[in-house]
Amino acid sequence: MKTLFKIVGSILPIAVITMSGCATLRGEKGGEDIAATGPTVINVRTNPGTIELDRSFRPMKGAEVLADVKDFTAKVTDVRLRFQHAPLEIPMQHVGGTTWRAQLTPEQLKLLAVSGQTISYDATIIARDENGKVAMSKDPVKVAVKAPELAQPVG
């Protein structure tokens, strides 16, 4: 019985530490992910996840990329969405707080679309503050564009 209490007594603190450590993995970011000086790009996302186009190559819903840019020491002055394998760079607008938004126009979506296909592009967020410091998003954001098939079947 004493051995059982020793085992449980030594395992219990490890279990509590492990469980409390897992709680930070549920959507919370650690402060070490944010730079002490200069901008940091975090929480990059697309809305919707896949941008679907109608037969006129217009988005069926809004087409936007959102990102949060945090800078402790200076004002963020310029944020851009740059596609890695397409000749497209879109200025982002400050929405409020730390959030910036790039709205993709029908013309830009036509450039990215391929009839009958869903094409996924990687894009990077680039932020600049008033002191000239520049930062890029750690991971690229996937921008998926789904276009309808325009060719009519023969027969």
C-alpha positions in Angstrom: 0.0 0.0 0.0 2.8 2.4 0.8 4.4 1.6 -2.6 1.1 2.5 -4.3 1.0 5.9 -2.5 4.6 6.6 -3.5 3.8 5.8 -7.1 0.6 7.9 -7.2 2.4 10.7 -5.3 5.2 10.8 -7.8 2.9 10.6 -10.9 0.3 13.0 -9.8 2.5 16.2 -9.9 3.7 15.2 -13.4 0.1 14.7 -14.6 -0.9 18.1 -13.3 2.0 19.8 -14.9 1.4 18.0 -18.2 -2.3 18.9 -18.2 -1.7 22.5 -17.3 0.9 22.7 -20.1 -1.6 21.4 -22.6 -4.1 24.2 -21.8 -1.8 26.7 -23.5 -2.0 24.8 -26.8 -5.7 25.4 -27.2 -5.6 28.6 -29.2 -3.5 30.7 -26.9 -0.2 32.1 -28.1 2.8 32.5 -25.9 4.3 35.9 -25.6 7.6 34.6 -26.9 6.0 34.4 -30.4 5.7 38.2 -30.5 8.8 40.4 -31.1 9.8 42.9 -28.4 10.6 45.4 -31.1 9.3 45.7 -34.6 6.1 44.2 -36.1 5.0 40.6 -35.7 2.4 39.0 -38.0 0.1 36.5 -36.3 -3.3 34.9 -36.8 -3.4 34.9 -40.6 -6.6 33.5 -42.1 -8.8 33.6 -45.2 -12.5 34.2 -45.3 -14.0 32.0 -46.7 -11.5 29.1 -46.5 -12.0 28.5 -50.3 -13.0 31.4 -52.5 -15.7 30.1 -54.9 -16.4 32.0 -58.1 -19.6 32.0 -60.1 -19.7 31.7 -63.9 -18.8 35.4 -64.2 -15.7 34.7 -62.1 -17.1 36.9 -59.3 -16.8 35.6 -55.7 -20.0 34.0 -54.4 -19.1 35.4 -50.9 -16.6 38.1 -49.9 -13.0 37.2 -50.6 -10.5 38.4 -48.0 -7.4 37.6 -46.1 -7.1 38.8 -42.5 -4.0 39.1 -40.3 -3.2 40.6 -36.9 0.0 42.7 -36.7 1.4 43.5 -33.3 4.1 46.1 -32.6 5.0 47.2 -29.1 7.4 50.1 -30.1 6.0 51.8 -33.2 2.9 52.3 -35.3 2.4 49.8 -38.1 2.2 51.8 -41.3 2.1 49.3 -44.2 0.9 45.7 -44.5 0.8 43.8 -47.7 -0.3 40.4 -49.0 2.3 39.0 -51.4 1.6 35.9 -53.5 4.6 33.6 -53.8 4.0 32.1 -57.3 1.7 34.7 -58.9 2.6 38.3 -59.8 0.2 39.8 -57.3 0.7 42.0 -54.2 -2.3 43.5 -52.4 -2.1 46.4 -49.9 -4.0 45.6 -46.7 -6.3 48.0 -44.9 -6.3 48.6 -41.2 -9.7 47.4 -39.9 -9.1 48.2 -36.2 -7.1 47.1 -33.2 -4.3 44.9 -34.6 -6.4 43.5 -37.6 -5.6 44.2 -41.2 -7.6 43.0 -44.3 -6.9 42.4 -47.9 -10.0 42.2 -50.1 -9.5 40.4 -53.4 -11.2 42.1 -56.3 -12.9 40.1 -59.1 -10.0 41.2 -61.4 -7.5 39.8 -59.0 -9.5 36.6 -58.6 -9.7 36.2 -62.4 -5.9 36.3 -62.5 -5.7 33.5 -60.0 -8.6 31.3 -61.3 -8.3 28.3 -63.6 -11.6 27.1 -65.2 -12.9 23.9 -63.5 -10.1 23.8 -60.9 -9.4 24.7 -57.3 -6.0 26.2 -57.2 -4.3 26.9 -53.9 -1.7 29.7 -53.7 0.8 30.4 -50.9 0.9 34.1 -49.8 3.0 35.9 -47.3 2.0 38.9 -45.1 4.7 41.6 -45.0 4.4 44.4 -42.3 6.4 47.6 -41.9 6.3 50.0 -39.0 7.1 53.7 -38.8 10.7 53.0 -37.8 11.3 51.0 -41.0 11.4 47.6 -39.3 9.9 44.9 -41.5 8.5 41.4 -40.6 6.9 38.6 -42.6 4.4 36.0 -41.5 6.1 32.9 -40.1 4.1 30.5 -42.3 2.4 31.3 -45.7 -1.4 31.5 -45.8 -3.1 29.3 -48.3 -5.5 31.2 -50.6 -7.7 28.6 -52.5 -9.7 29.8 -55.5 -12.4 27.5 -57.0 -13.6 28.4 -60.5 -16.5 26.8 -62.4 -16.0 24.8 -65.6 -16.9 27.1 -68.4 -16.6 24.7 -71.3 -19.9 23.1 -72.4 -19.9 19.3 -72.8 -20.0 18.2 -76.4 -22.5 15.6 -77.5 
